[in-house]
Amino acid sequence: MSHPYPKLHNAMWPGLVGKEPGTDHPPISLDRMLQLTAAAEVDGQKFEGVDLFLYHPHIDPDASDDELKRLGDKIAGLGLAVGSLVAPVWPGTVGGSAMGSEQDRANFVLAVRKACRIAQVLNRHGVRRYGVIRIDSADSPSHWDADPVGNTKKIAATFREAAKVARDYGERLAAEGEICWAGMHSWKYMLQLLEEVGMPETVGFQADQAHTYLYLLGYNAEEHALLKPGYTEEEFYRAYTIMTDALRPWTIDFHVAQNDGTVHGTGSHDKTGRHCPADDPNGKLDIVRTAGYWLKDAARRGIRHICWDGCMFPNAMLEDPRTWNTILGVMIRVRDAHGWAA
């Protein structure tokens, strides 16, 4: 059955994350990523929007209002809307560790403020009507291990300060759970962090199908593993239910993705759940079925779109139109199975 929601978006950051100039995987421009997205089509259905990465060389986090309006016009001219925005919270961009020094944490909040300003401009310009600001802790599990309780409290305090900024702009923050982020590297630690923040109206969870599969395996937190090697289908869905029942009430943004049970990292990005092609024969997930566990009651949680995340795909794969048509086809199936009217 065809539904108008959720809208189908593509992420633009696969053109940047893990890419390095002067290598065989250089950055891919925002214009090119937009072209590839706009060109995809399956049975008359096209992508309806994009989620953006707010840092160079795609977008200057200090771009003027006029520059942002021109960007909005370019995106709208391709028949696309803007959804969620990735705040540049990491050291070396605008931000700093959410559990770091006072200056690091102030920089983290500043990065969120800049993202919210950009969101406001795009909202007022009419190209953005839904979506969240995506964040993470901008530090590693190994650093967090030095003081788990104290560092989680620091991260939560930083998130609360950032949330106050977001709330003033009418935005929500979604923390993307990945095994590479401090205090967010297992499903239980992620839940504990969200509860410690204690602002469910403003700070929620961004669920990515690839990253959360690694949660099940306890890759960076064996104590929280829900599956053992050689698990059965019944054991998988029992574990998946435990994880999604815990995190779904917090989930305000959703990435459709596939994972083959391995980790991957290129460039400066730490190893995290490998994003695989939608039709990867080694993929561990029934994408459509498992998406339903996250999208139950999604409209009540304010979700208006879903986004494919092809982070760290090889450049040749990103440049192949077949990649995007296959992905779009899977996303259509997700919406047909789990979508809603309004």
C-alpha angles and dihedrals in degrees: 000000000000117000130183091224142099097035114227115243137177125214118239097199095081083080090062115021111094091003122129130191115242095027135095088266105051122167117282114223123247089240091057093046089050091050093051091048095047092048095057116102136166120186091335095312119118134183109280101204151349137238114222139220110220102216143080135322091020100040133001106230087214095048114145121252090253092052090050092048090053089051089051091051091051092052094044089048088063091054093256135126129209120245129165123010127212110225114220094239100149129102109265093035117059101298140058141209113312088219096039134096124322088262092049091053093046089053090051091055090046090055090054091048091053091049091050091051090053090048090052093052093049091045093052090045089057100239094104123052103153142016138087141253109260120219141164134186094267093221139085134262090236091060091044090054090070090073112000097178096041095044093049088053090051092049091048091050091051091048090051092053090048090047091056088057092047092048091054088056094045091248135130128219121225118197109211110221112223133156090240098061124088115251089002098070098104133036091246095047089048091052092047090052094050091049091048090053088051098192104112092162090062109018120053143147131280108211119206116187093219096047096044091052087063088052088064091055094048090230096171096016111043090177089068099045114133096186136049126206112280094030120169126237089253091052091048095055092043089055093043090054092053092051097043094044087057099044105027095080087059096043114114100155131038135201120199108216147142130231133190096205095266137104129235140185134175133179112353095337116110119233112281138154108320114243109221133191114277091248097041107149089216094053113130097203134080089218097199097045096045092046088064091064089061098037097053106123089356093148090058088057092053098255110153101163144025125215134209113228115204094168114172095006109156113265093244089056092048091051094051111096089208089066092062096042090053091048093047090050091055092047091052088054090051091053093044089054101040109015131119141211103243 
